[in-house]
Amino acid sequence: SQPLPLIRHIPTAESEGEAAWIPPVHKKDHKPSYNHRDAVPPSLREAILSFILVCAARRLRGSGTKHNSMLVHVTRFNDVQERVEHQVKHELKGIVDRLRVRTADRDLLLELRAAWDRFAHTTKAIAARGDGIFKNPYHAWEEIEGEILAAASAISVRTINGLAGGVLDYDEHREDGLSVIAIGGDKLSRGLTLEGLSVSYFLRCSRMYDTLMQMGRWFGYRPGYLDLCRLYTTRELCEWFGHIATATEELRQDFELMVQSGA
């Protein structure tokens, strides 16, 4: 099957080597930095902007009271997750503050508009596949622009692990919907559901089949916003998931052959 155009590869310079924001191999005292600054890398900033646009678009599609979730899964260490939370909160606050004085910050609006143009291109490309489940509404930038500030202002950032106090209290937001950027590791990869998941930023490396299969459930899509889903990850992780998907399908075929032969 031709894959859907929803994957965005994280540049090697941001994900590998000692200069990476979070290297594949690191310790619990690692301090994430980009260009020697206590800040998120450009790819994560792009993912955050994408999530804001997703929330704005879902408001236009009548899903403004539905849950929206973004996953940031980059390390298993709780200490590093807390540092990532600080950086993401700082980045999100800066974006919201600049949106509130939008007449004075034309550059940010231009950046968001360029990002939305890429979303619109993807929406049209997926709709052209011919299957009815792939067709979702197209929204002009002028419509999206009117919803951006409200969508961004409603987003909270939470670390979800065994030590953090943050929880995903979806039930308490059934009427108004919870919009959240969830940062975590093992607790997120094993059994905890992110409702309304649309954007995943994924650097967590593993070659273990059981771990990959647990993590792989993040990369599904949901009715009504398939075209808005985005997965930010490395080319290497894409290859690993492709390998395990092939192996899983071969296993299913082996079971079917065994059933047919009475084994």
Disulfide bonds with the S-S distance in Angstrom:
none
